[in-house]
Amino acid sequence: MKIRIVAAASIVVAALGLAGCAPAAPTVATFEVAGQGTYKIELATPELIQHVKDLKSGATEDGRIPVGTIVRDDPGVNAPWSWHIDPATLEFADQTIEVCDGLPEYVEDMTLTSDVYCPWSAEVIAIEGPGA
């Protein structure tokens, strides 16, 4: 009887331990670009989360253009697109060069050939996940 109780307790402790090891869902912002398409970016820091929340609420107009490196052939949080923005490179700017501006479909079909995406008309339409 004692062996069964110890074994059962071990299984419960192991299950609880594994449950705590599950990766947390990321915080994700959805942007609409020129009313013609949406895409999603993972927000990797509390500062980025707060900035996006401020943009969405209208508390700031500063740094409204998302800028980041495109990772092709890996949708990440940006499905159904075949690409995503590397969350470690995400910044927000007031102005950028024109070569990285465009619609999400331009990234998808390679019309946008830059390694960086910075859609000038991007607007935050949703934030989901921890901290949202």
C-alpha positions in Angstrom: 0.0 0.0 0.0 2.8 2.4 0.9 4.5 1.8 -2.4 1.3 2.7 -4.3 0.9 5.9 -2.4 4.5 7.0 -3.0 4.2 6.1 -6.7 0.9 8.0 -7.1 2.4 11.0 -5.3 5.4 10.9 -7.6 3.2 10.9 -10.7 1.2 13.9 -9.4 4.4 15.9 -8.5 5.8 15.1 -12.0 2.6 16.1 -13.7 2.5 19.4 -11.8 6.1 20.1 -12.6 5.6 19.5 -16.3 2.5 21.7 -16.3 4.6 24.6 -15.1 7.2 24.0 -17.9 4.8 24.6 -20.7 5.8 27.8 -22.6 3.6 30.8 -22.0 1.6 32.0 -25.0 3.2 35.1 -26.5 1.6 38.5 -26.5 0.7 39.3 -30.1 -0.3 42.5 -31.8 -2.5 42.5 -34.9 -1.9 45.4 -37.3 -4.1 46.4 -40.2 -2.3 48.0 -43.2 -4.1 50.6 -45.3 -7.4 48.8 -44.7 -6.2 46.1 -47.1 -4.7 43.3 -45.0 -3.6 42.4 -41.5 -0.5 40.8 -40.0 0.7 39.8 -36.5 3.8 40.5 -34.5 5.0 38.9 -31.3 5.8 41.5 -28.6 8.8 40.3 -26.7 9.1 42.9 -23.9 6.9 44.7 -21.5 8.0 48.0 -23.0 6.8 46.9 -26.5 3.5 45.6 -25.0 2.9 49.0 -23.3 3.8 51.0 -26.4 1.4 49.0 -28.6 -1.3 49.4 -25.9 -0.7 53.1 -25.9 -0.9 53.2 -29.7 -4.2 51.3 -29.7 -5.7 53.5 -27.0 -4.5 56.7 -28.7 -2.4 57.7 -25.7 0.6 58.2 -28.1 1.1 59.0 -31.7 4.9 58.6 -31.4 6.6 55.7 -32.9 3.6 54.4 -34.8 5.4 52.5 -37.6 6.4 48.9 -36.7 9.9 48.1 -38.0 11.4 44.6 -38.0 13.4 42.0 -39.8 11.4 39.6 -42.0 11.8 35.8 -41.3 10.6 34.1 -44.4 9.3 30.5 -44.7 8.2 30.5 -41.0 4.8 31.9 -40.1 5.4 32.0 -36.4 2.5 33.9 -34.9 1.7 35.4 -38.3 -0.2 32.5 -39.9 -1.7 32.2 -42.5 1.2 34.3 -44.0 4.4 32.3 -44.6 6.6 34.9 -42.8 6.8 36.7 -39.5 8.7 39.6 -38.0 11.7 38.6 -35.8 10.4 39.8 -32.3 14.0 40.5 -31.2 14.3 43.1 -34.0 11.0 44.9 -33.5 11.1 48.6 -33.0 8.7 51.5 -33.6 9.6 54.6 -35.6 8.2 57.9 -36.6 9.7 57.8 -40.1 11.4 55.1 -42.2 12.7 54.7 -45.8 10.1 53.8 -48.4 11.8 50.6 -49.5 10.4 48.7 -46.5 6.8 50.0 -46.8 4.0 48.0 -48.3 1.1 45.6 -47.7 1.6 42.2 -46.0 0.8 40.5 -49.4 3.9 42.3 -50.8 6.1 40.5 -48.3 4.3 37.2 -49.1 4.7 37.5 -52.9 8.3 38.9 -52.6 7.2 42.3 -54.3 8.8 43.8 -51.2 12.4 42.6 -51.5 13.8 44.3 -48.4 14.8 42.2 -45.4 13.0 44.7 -43.2 9.2 45.5 -43.1 7.9 48.9 -42.0 4.3 49.5 -43.2 3.7 53.2 -42.8 0.0 52.9 -42.5 -0.1 50.1 -40.0 -2.6 50.5 -37.2 -3.0 48.3 -34.1 -6.4 46.6 -34.2 -5.9 44.0 -31.5 -3.5 42.8 -28.7 -3.8 39.3 -27.3 -2.0 37.3 -24.7 -0.2 38.0 -21.4 -0.1 41.7 -20.6 -2.6 42.6 -23.2 
